[in-house]
Amino acid sequence: MDQSTLNRPLTTEKARKILAEDGLEVSEIQVSLILDFLRILANIVVKDYLTNHEESRPIRTRQHG
């Protein structure tokens, strides 16, 4: 996956095409609900990671020399 793909939001049409490639036909409403769920899940995972790992991550200062 190239960098430009990673920076663009996943549209419902693109998601439907991806699912169809795997043999799963879904309606516009269904794919919209799937994407909403995945975004909620991603937000929960990121928030949990930042909450539980931010304190243990060392801050590195750049050595000038």
PyMOL Python script that loads the backbone (N, CA, C, O; Angstrom):
from pymol import cmd

cmd.read_pdbstr("""\
ATOM      1  N   MET A   1       0.857  -1.171   0.000  1.00  0.00           N
ATOM      2  CA  MET A   1       0.000   0.000   0.000  1.00  0.00           C
ATOM      3  C   MET A   1       0.902   1.232   0.000  1.00  0.00           C
ATOM      4  O   MET A   1       1.783   1.356   0.850  1.00  0.00           O
ATOM      5  N   ASP A   2       0.688   2.125  -0.932  1.00  0.00           N
ATOM      6  CA  ASP A   2       1.551   3.297  -1.006  1.00  0.00           C
ATOM      7  C   ASP A   2       1.104   4.368  -0.006  1.00  0.00           C
ATOM      8  O   ASP A   2       0.002   4.308   0.539  1.00  0.00           O
ATOM      9  N   GLN A   3       1.979   5.341   0.221  1.00  0.00           N
ATOM     10  CA  GLN A   3       1.744   6.378   1.232  1.00  0.00           C
ATOM     11  C   GLN A   3       0.497   7.201   0.933  1.00  0.00           C
ATOM     12  O   GLN A   3      -0.212   7.592   1.861  1.00  0.00           O
ATOM     13  N   SER A   4       0.210   7.476  -0.342  1.00  0.00           N
ATOM     14  CA  SER A   4      -0.966   8.287  -0.664  1.00  0.00           C
ATOM     15  C   SER A   4      -2.260   7.577  -0.282  1.00  0.00           C
ATOM     16  O   SER A   4      -3.241   8.228   0.076  1.00  0.00           O
ATOM     17  N   THR A   5      -2.269   6.265  -0.354  1.00  0.00           N
ATOM     18  CA  THR A   5      -3.441   5.487   0.054  1.00  0.00           C
ATOM     19  C   THR A   5      -3.642   5.565   1.562  1.00  0.00           C
ATOM     20  O   THR A   5      -4.776   5.611   2.038  1.00  0.00           O
ATOM     21  N   LEU A   6      -2.557   5.580   2.304  1.00  0.00           N
ATOM     22  CA  LEU A   6      -2.657   5.607   3.757  1.00  0.00           C
ATOM     23  C   LEU A   6      -3.188   6.931   4.282  1.00  0.00           C
ATOM     24  O   LEU A   6      -3.767   6.970   5.367  1.00  0.00           O
ATOM     25  N   ASN A   7      -3.009   7.997   3.552  1.00  0.00           N
ATOM     26  CA  ASN A   7      -3.430   9.318   4.025  1.00  0.00           C
ATOM     27  C   ASN A   7      -4.851   9.683   3.639  1.00  0.00           C
ATOM     28  O   ASN A   7      -5.373  10.697   4.102  1.00  0.00           O
ATOM     29  N   ARG A   8      -5.486   8.877   2.798  1.00  0.00           N
ATOM     30  CA  ARG A   8      -6.852   9.185   2.377  1.00  0.00           C
ATOM     31  C   ARG A   8      -7.846   8.372   3.191  1.00  0.00           C
ATOM     32  O   ARG A   8      -7.586   7.212   3.514  1.00  0.00           O
ATOM     33  N   PRO A   9      -8.992   8.980   3.529  1.00  0.00           N
ATOM     34  CA  PRO A   9     -10.017   8.201   4.232  1.00  0.00           C
ATOM     35  C   PRO A   9     -10.600   7.129   3.319  1.00  0.00           C
ATOM     36  O   PRO A   9     -10.673   7.301   2.103  1.00  0.00           O
ATOM     37  N   LEU A  10     -11.003   6.051   3.913  1.00  0.00           N
ATOM     38  CA  LEU A  10     -11.607   4.954   3.162  1.00  0.00           C
ATOM     39  C   LEU A  10     -13.061   5.304   2.870  1.00  0.00           C
ATOM     40  O   LEU A  10     -13.865   5.460   3.789  1.00  0.00           O
ATOM     41  N   THR A  11     -13.391   5.426   1.603  1.00  0.00           N
ATOM     42  CA  THR A  11     -14.769   5.764   1.215  1.00  0.00           C
ATOM     43  C   THR A  11     -15.627   4.515   1.257  1.00  0.00           C
ATOM     44  O   THR A  11     -15.114   3.396   1.266  1.00  0.00           O
ATOM     45  N   THR A  12     -16.938   4.713   1.281  1.00  0.00           N
ATOM     46  CA  THR A  12     -17.843   3.560   1.284  1.00  0.00           C
ATOM     47  C   THR A  12     -17.727   2.783  -0.022  1.00  0.00           C
ATOM     48  O   THR A  12     -17.819   1.555  -0.020  1.00  0.00           O
ATOM     49  N   GLU A  13     -17.526   3.478  -1.129  1.00  0.00           N
ATOM     50  CA  GLU A  13     -17.394   2.794  -2.415  1.00  0.00           C
ATOM     51  C   GLU A  13     -16.148   1.916  -2.455  1.00  0.00           C
ATOM     52  O   GLU A  13     -16.198   0.778  -2.922  1.00  0.00           O
ATOM     53  N   LYS A  14     -15.030   2.449  -1.965  1.00  0.00           N
ATOM     54  CA  LYS A  14     -13.790   1.669  -1.938  1.00  0.00           C
ATOM     55  C   LYS A  14     -13.941   0.469  -0.998  1.00  0.00           C
ATOM     56  O   LYS A  14     -13.485  -0.631  -1.313  1.00  0.00           O
ATOM     57  N   ALA A  15     -14.573   0.680   0.142  1.00  0.00           N
ATOM     58  CA  ALA A  15     -14.788  -0.415   1.088  1.00  0.00           C
ATOM     59  C   ALA A  15     -15.666  -1.506   0.472  1.00  0.00           C
ATOM     60  O   ALA A  15     -15.408  -2.696   0.651  1.00  0.00           O
ATOM     61  N   ARG A  16     -16.697  -1.092  -0.249  1.00  0.00           N
ATOM     62  CA  ARG A  16     -17.563  -2.083  -0.920  1.00  0.00           C
ATOM     63  C   ARG A  16     -16.776  -2.891  -1.938  1.00  0.00           C
ATOM     64  O   ARG A  16     -16.968  -4.101  -2.052  1.00  0.00           O
ATOM     65  N   LYS A  17     -15.891  -2.232  -2.678  1.00  0.00           N
ATOM     66  CA  LYS A  17     -15.074  -2.936  -3.670  1.00  0.00           C
ATOM     67  C   LYS A  17     -14.138  -3.936  -2.993  1.00  0.00           C
ATOM     68  O   LYS A  17     -13.979  -5.061  -3.466  1.00  0.00           O
ATOM     69  N   ILE A  18     -13.526  -3.525  -1.892  1.00  0.00           N
ATOM     70  CA  ILE A  18     -12.627  -4.424  -1.161  1.00  0.00           C
ATOM     71  C   ILE A  18     -13.393  -5.643  -0.654  1.00  0.00           C
ATOM     72  O   ILE A  18     -12.933  -6.776  -0.792  1.00  0.00           O
ATOM     73  N   LEU A  19     -14.552  -5.403  -0.075  1.00  0.00           N
ATOM     74  CA  LEU A  19     -15.361  -6.517   0.431  1.00  0.00           C
ATOM     75  C   LEU A  19     -15.841  -7.412  -0.709  1.00  0.00           C
ATOM     76  O   LEU A  19     -15.869  -8.634  -0.562  1.00  0.00           O
ATOM     77  N   ALA A  20     -16.215  -6.821  -1.836  1.00  0.00           N
ATOM     78  CA  ALA A  20     -16.679  -7.599  -2.982  1.00  0.00           C
ATOM     79  C   ALA A  20     -15.569  -8.489  -3.539  1.00  0.00           C
ATOM     80  O   ALA A  20     -15.835  -9.597  -4.005  1.00  0.00           O
ATOM     81  N   GLU A  21     -14.315  -8.001  -3.491  1.00  0.00           N
ATOM     82  CA  GLU A  21     -13.190  -8.815  -3.945  1.00  0.00           C
ATOM     83  C   GLU A  21     -13.046 -10.083  -3.126  1.00  0.00           C
ATOM     84  O   GLU A  21     -12.550 -11.097  -3.617  1.00  0.00           O
ATOM     85  N   ASP A  22     -13.483 -10.020  -1.871  1.00  0.00           N
ATOM     86  CA  ASP A  22     -13.450 -11.195  -0.997  1.00  0.00           C
ATOM     87  C   ASP A  22     -14.771 -11.954  -1.000  1.00  0.00           C
ATOM     88  O   ASP A  22     -14.982 -12.852  -0.185  1.00  0.00           O
ATOM     89  N   GLY A  23     -15.664 -11.585  -1.928  1.00  0.00           N
ATOM     90  CA  GLY A  23     -16.919 -12.309  -2.079  1.00  0.00           C
ATOM     91  C   GLY A  23     -18.026 -11.891  -1.133  1.00  0.00           C
ATOM     92  O   GLY A  23     -19.001 -12.624  -0.966  1.00  0.00           O
ATOM     93  N   LEU A  24     -17.901 -10.748  -0.521  1.00  0.00           N
ATOM     94  CA  LEU A  24     -18.907 -10.284   0.424  1.00  0.00           C
ATOM     95  C   LEU A  24     -19.625  -9.077  -0.161  1.00  0.00           C
ATOM     96  O   LEU A  24     -19.041  -7.998  -0.265  1.00  0.00           O
ATOM     97  N   GLU A  25     -20.866  -9.246  -0.537  1.00  0.00           N
ATOM     98  CA  GLU A  25     -21.671  -8.154  -1.092  1.00  0.00           C
ATOM     99  C   GLU A  25     -22.460  -7.505   0.044  1.00  0.00           C
ATOM    100  O   GLU A  25     -23.208  -8.174   0.756  1.00  0.00           O
ATOM    101  N   VAL A  26     -22.283  -6.201   0.202  1.00  0.00           N
ATOM    102  CA  VAL A  26     -22.976  -5.466   1.259  1.00  0.00           C
ATOM    103  C   VAL A  26     -23.649  -4.236   0.669  1.00  0.00           C
ATOM    104  O   VAL A  26     -23.233  -3.713  -0.364  1.00  0.00           O
ATOM    105  N   SER A  27     -24.685  -3.792   1.339  1.00  0.00           N
ATOM    106  CA  SER A  27     -25.401  -2.595   0.882  1.00  0.00           C
ATOM    107  C   SER A  27     -24.636  -1.346   1.313  1.00  0.00           C
ATOM    108  O   SER A  27     -23.693  -1.421   2.101  1.00  0.00           O
ATOM    109  N   GLU A  28     -25.056  -0.207   0.788  1.00  0.00           N
ATOM    110  CA  GLU A  28     -24.445   1.073   1.153  1.00  0.00           C
ATOM    111  C   GLU A  28     -24.597   1.338   2.649  1.00  0.00           C
ATOM    112  O   GLU A  28     -23.671   1.832   3.292  1.00  0.00           O
ATOM    113  N   ILE A  29     -25.749   1.015   3.193  1.00  0.00           N
ATOM    114  CA  ILE A  29     -25.987   1.208   4.631  1.00  0.00           C
ATOM    115  C   ILE A  29     -25.095   0.284   5.453  1.00  0.00           C
ATOM    116  O   ILE A  29     -24.508   0.705   6.450  1.00  0.00           O
ATOM    117  N   GLN A  30     -24.995  -0.966   5.035  1.00  0.00           N
ATOM    118  CA  GLN A  30     -24.163  -1.915   5.768  1.00  0.00           C
ATOM    119  C   GLN A  30     -22.695  -1.502   5.772  1.00  0.00           C
ATOM    120  O   GLN A  30     -22.032  -1.550   6.809  1.00  0.00           O
ATOM    121  N   VAL A  31     -22.194  -1.098   4.615  1.00  0.00           N
ATOM    122  CA  VAL A  31     -20.779  -0.707   4.561  1.00  0.00           C
ATOM    123  C   VAL A  31     -20.551   0.564   5.373  1.00  0.00           C
ATOM    124  O   VAL A  31     -19.488   0.718   5.973  1.00  0.00           O
ATOM    125  N   SER A  32     -21.493   1.454   5.408  1.00  0.00           N
ATOM    126  CA  SER A  32     -21.379   2.657   6.216  1.00  0.00           C
ATOM    127  C   SER A  32     -21.306   2.301   7.705  1.00  0.00           C
ATOM    128  O   SER A  32     -20.503   2.870   8.445  1.00  0.00           O
ATOM    129  N   LEU A  33     -22.137   1.367   8.135  1.00  0.00           N
ATOM    130  CA  LEU A  33     -22.114   0.913   9.531  1.00  0.00           C
ATOM    131  C   LEU A  33     -20.806   0.208   9.867  1.00  0.00           C
ATOM    132  O   LEU A  33     -20.261   0.391  10.955  1.00  0.00           O
ATOM    133  N   ILE A  34     -20.308  -0.588   8.946  1.00  0.00           N
ATOM    134  CA  ILE A  34     -19.030  -1.285   9.151  1.00  0.00           C
ATOM    135  C   ILE A  34     -17.909  -0.264   9.330  1.00  0.00           C
ATOM    136  O   ILE A  34     -17.100  -0.387  10.250  1.00  0.00           O
ATOM    137  N   LEU A  35     -17.857   0.743   8.458  1.00  0.00           N
ATOM    138  CA  LEU A  35     -16.818   1.761   8.558  1.00  0.00           C
ATOM    139  C   LEU A  35     -16.943   2.562   9.849  1.00  0.00           C
ATOM    140  O   LEU A  35     -15.933   2.871  10.483  1.00  0.00           O
ATOM    141  N   ASP A  36     -18.157   2.899  10.244  1.00  0.00           N
ATOM    142  CA  ASP A  36     -18.360   3.610  11.515  1.00  0.00           C
ATOM    143  C   ASP A  36     -17.825   2.777  12.678  1.00  0.00           C
ATOM    144  O   ASP A  36     -17.139   3.297  13.558  1.00  0.00           O
ATOM    145  N   PHE A  37     -18.139   1.490  12.677  1.00  0.00           N
ATOM    146  CA  PHE A  37     -17.667   0.603  13.737  1.00  0.00           C
ATOM    147  C   PHE A  37     -16.146   0.527  13.763  1.00  0.00           C
ATOM    148  O   PHE A  37     -15.539   0.589  14.832  1.00  0.00           O
ATOM    149  N   LEU A  38     -15.531   0.394  12.598  1.00  0.00           N
ATOM    150  CA  LEU A  38     -14.070   0.303  12.529  1.00  0.00           C
ATOM    151  C   LEU A  38     -13.400   1.590  13.004  1.00  0.00           C
ATOM    152  O   LEU A  38     -12.352   1.540  13.649  1.00  0.00           O
ATOM    153  N   ARG A  39     -13.994   2.739  12.693  1.00  0.00           N
ATOM    154  CA  ARG A  39     -13.434   4.009  13.161  1.00  0.00           C
ATOM    155  C   ARG A  39     -13.540   4.132  14.686  1.00  0.00           C
ATOM    156  O   ARG A  39     -12.606   4.594  15.341  1.00  0.00           O
ATOM    157  N   ILE A  40     -14.672   3.719  15.242  1.00  0.00           N
ATOM    158  CA  ILE A  40     -14.842   3.736  16.700  1.00  0.00           C
ATOM    159  C   ILE A  40     -13.826   2.810  17.349  1.00  0.00           C
ATOM    160  O   ILE A  40     -13.179   3.182  18.328  1.00  0.00           O
ATOM    161  N   LEU A  41     -13.686   1.616  16.810  1.00  0.00           N
ATOM    162  CA  LEU A  41     -12.735   0.645  17.348  1.00  0.00           C
ATOM    163  C   LEU A  41     -11.309   1.170  17.269  1.00  0.00           C
ATOM    164  O   LEU A  41     -10.546   1.035  18.226  1.00  0.00           O
ATOM    165  N   ALA A  42     -10.943   1.765  16.147  1.00  0.00           N
ATOM    166  CA  ALA A  42      -9.596   2.316  15.983  1.00  0.00           C
ATOM    167  C   ALA A  42      -9.343   3.423  17.004  1.00  0.00           C
ATOM    168  O   ALA A  42      -8.262   3.486  17.590  1.00  0.00           O
ATOM    169  N   ASN A  43     -10.321   4.289  17.222  1.00  0.00           N
ATOM    170  CA  ASN A  43     -10.161   5.357  18.207  1.00  0.00           C
ATOM    171  C   ASN A  43      -9.966   4.800  19.611  1.00  0.00           C
ATOM    172  O   ASN A  43      -9.152   5.319  20.374  1.00  0.00           O
ATOM    173  N   ILE A  44     -10.695   3.761  19.957  1.00  0.00           N
ATOM    174  CA  ILE A  44     -10.560   3.138  21.277  1.00  0.00           C
ATOM    175  C   ILE A  44      -9.167   2.539  21.437  1.00  0.00           C
ATOM    176  O   ILE A  44      -8.528   2.716  22.474  1.00  0.00           O
ATOM    177  N   VAL A  45      -8.698   1.835  20.418  1.00  0.00           N
ATOM    178  CA  VAL A  45      -7.388   1.183  20.479  1.00  0.00           C
ATOM    179  C   VAL A  45      -6.272   2.219  20.606  1.00  0.00           C
ATOM    180  O   VAL A  45      -5.361   2.053  21.416  1.00  0.00           O
ATOM    181  N   VAL A  46      -6.340   3.277  19.814  1.00  0.00           N
ATOM    182  CA  VAL A  46      -5.305   4.312  19.876  1.00  0.00           C
ATOM    183  C   VAL A  46      -5.322   5.003  21.230  1.00  0.00           C
ATOM    184  O   VAL A  46      -4.269   5.216  21.831  1.00  0.00           O
ATOM    185  N   LYS A  47      -6.505   5.353  21.716  1.00  0.00           N
ATOM    186  CA  LYS A  47      -6.610   6.019  23.018  1.00  0.00           C
ATOM    187  C   LYS A  47      -6.063   5.127  24.122  1.00  0.00           C
ATOM    188  O   LYS A  47      -5.340   5.603  24.997  1.00  0.00           O
ATOM    189  N   ASP A  48      -6.397   3.842  24.096  1.00  0.00           N
ATOM    190  CA  ASP A  48      -5.897   2.901  25.089  1.00  0.00           C
ATOM    191  C   ASP A  48      -4.380   2.788  25.017  1.00  0.00           C
ATOM    192  O   ASP A  48      -3.706   2.799  26.047  1.00  0.00           O
ATOM    193  N   TYR A  49      -3.846   2.680  23.818  1.00  0.00           N
ATOM    194  CA  TYR A  49      -2.399   2.566  23.658  1.00  0.00           C
ATOM    195  C   TYR A  49      -1.692   3.798  24.208  1.00  0.00           C
ATOM    196  O   TYR A  49      -0.720   3.679  24.954  1.00  0.00           O
ATOM    197  N   LEU A  50      -2.179   4.979  23.841  1.00  0.00           N
ATOM    198  CA  LEU A  50      -1.547   6.205  24.311  1.00  0.00           C
ATOM    199  C   LEU A  50      -1.647   6.355  25.824  1.00  0.00           C
ATOM    200  O   LEU A  50      -0.710   6.826  26.469  1.00  0.00           O
ATOM    201  N   THR A  51      -2.763   5.961  26.379  1.00  0.00           N
ATOM    202  CA  THR A  51      -2.960   6.053  27.820  1.00  0.00           C
ATOM    203  C   THR A  51      -2.025   5.104  28.563  1.00  0.00           C
ATOM    204  O   THR A  51      -1.461   5.471  29.594  1.00  0.00           O
ATOM    205  N   ASN A  52      -1.859   3.900  28.054  1.00  0.00           N
ATOM    206  CA  ASN A  52      -1.089   2.884  28.769  1.00  0.00           C
ATOM    207  C   ASN A  52       0.391   2.838  28.415  1.00  0.00           C
ATOM    208  O   ASN A  52       1.159   2.162  29.099  1.00  0.00           O
ATOM    209  N   HIS A  53       0.808   3.529  27.378  1.00  0.00           N
ATOM    210  CA  HIS A  53       2.206   3.439  26.975  1.00  0.00           C
ATOM    211  C   HIS A  53       2.941   4.773  26.978  1.00  0.00           C
ATOM    212  O   HIS A  53       4.168   4.797  26.880  1.00  0.00           O
ATOM    213  N   GLU A  54       2.233   5.857  27.087  1.00  0.00           N
ATOM    214  CA  GLU A  54       2.875   7.164  27.007  1.00  0.00           C
ATOM    215  C   GLU A  54       3.831   7.396  28.171  1.00  0.00           C
ATOM    216  O   GLU A  54       4.900   7.974  27.977  1.00  0.00           O
ATOM    217  N   GLU A  55       3.473   6.965  29.358  1.00  0.00           N
ATOM    218  CA  GLU A  55       4.298   7.200  30.539  1.00  0.00           C
ATOM    219  C   GLU A  55       5.575   6.371  30.521  1.00  0.00           C
ATOM    220  O   GLU A  55       6.585   6.791  31.087  1.00  0.00           O
ATOM    221  N   SER A  56       5.554   5.207  29.886  1.00  0.00           N
ATOM    222  CA  SER A  56       6.725   4.340  29.902  1.00  0.00           C
ATOM    223  C   SER A  56       7.688   4.617  28.760  1.00  0.00           C
ATOM    224  O   SER A  56       8.773   4.040  28.705  1.00  0.00           O
ATOM    225  N   ARG A  57       7.297   5.494  27.853  1.00  0.00           N
ATOM    226  CA  ARG A  57       8.138   5.803  26.699  1.00  0.00           C
ATOM    227  C   ARG A  57       9.154   6.870  27.098  1.00  0.00           C
ATOM    228  O   ARG A  57       8.775   7.952  27.545  1.00  0.00           O
ATOM    229  N   PRO A  58      10.444   6.569  26.939  1.00  0.00           N
ATOM    230  CA  PRO A  58      11.444   7.567  27.322  1.00  0.00           C
ATOM    231  C   PRO A  58      11.452   8.742  26.338  1.00  0.00           C
ATOM    232  O   PRO A  58      11.219   8.577  25.140  1.00  0.00           O
ATOM    233  N   ILE A  59      11.722   9.907  26.869  1.00  0.00           N
ATOM    234  CA  ILE A  59      11.874  11.081  26.028  1.00  0.00           C
ATOM    235  C   ILE A  59      13.346  11.176  25.665  1.00  0.00           C
ATOM    236  O   ILE A  59      14.211  11.220  26.539  1.00  0.00           O
ATOM    237  N   ARG A  60      13.617  11.207  24.390  1.00  0.00           N
ATOM    238  CA  ARG A  60      15.006  11.268  23.951  1.00  0.00           C
ATOM    239  C   ARG A  60      15.310  12.676  23.467  1.00  0.00           C
ATOM    240  O   ARG A  60      14.609  13.240  22.627  1.00  0.00           O
ATOM    241  N   THR A  61      16.357  13.207  24.018  1.00  0.00           N
ATOM    242  CA  THR A  61      16.784  14.523  23.560  1.00  0.00           C
ATOM    243  C   THR A  61      17.892  14.347  22.548  1.00  0.00           C
ATOM    244  O   THR A  61      18.688  13.411  22.623  1.00  0.00           O
ATOM    245  N   ARG A  62      17.926  15.239  21.626  1.00  0.00           N
ATOM    246  CA  ARG A  62      18.923  15.157  20.567  1.00  0.00           C
ATOM    247  C   ARG A  62      20.265  15.641  21.098  1.00  0.00           C
ATOM    248  O   ARG A  62      20.360  16.701  21.717  1.00  0.00           O
ATOM    249  N   GLN A  63      21.283  14.860  20.850  1.00  0.00           N
ATOM    250  CA  GLN A  63      22.640  15.229  21.255  1.00  0.00           C
ATOM    251  C   GLN A  63      23.230  16.151  20.216  1.00  0.00           C
ATOM    252  O   GLN A  63      23.310  15.791  19.041  1.00  0.00           O
ATOM    253  N   HIS A  64      23.638  17.311  20.619  1.00  0.00           N
ATOM    254  CA  HIS A  64      24.310  18.230  19.706  1.00  0.00           C
ATOM    255  C   HIS A  64      25.806  18.043  19.882  1.00  0.00           C
ATOM    256  O   HIS A  64      26.317  17.976  21.001  1.00  0.00           O
ATOM    257  N   GLY A  65      26.481  17.962  18.778  1.00  0.00           N
ATOM    258  CA  GLY A  65      27.856  17.731  19.029  1.00  0.00           C
ATOM    259  C   GLY A  65      28.781  18.030  17.998  1.00  0.00           C
ATOM    260  O   GLY A  65      29.984  17.844  18.176  1.00  0.00           O
TER     261      GLY A  65
END
""", "prot")
cmd.dss("prot")
cmd.show_as("cartoon", "prot")
cmd.util.cbc("prot")
cmd.orient("prot")
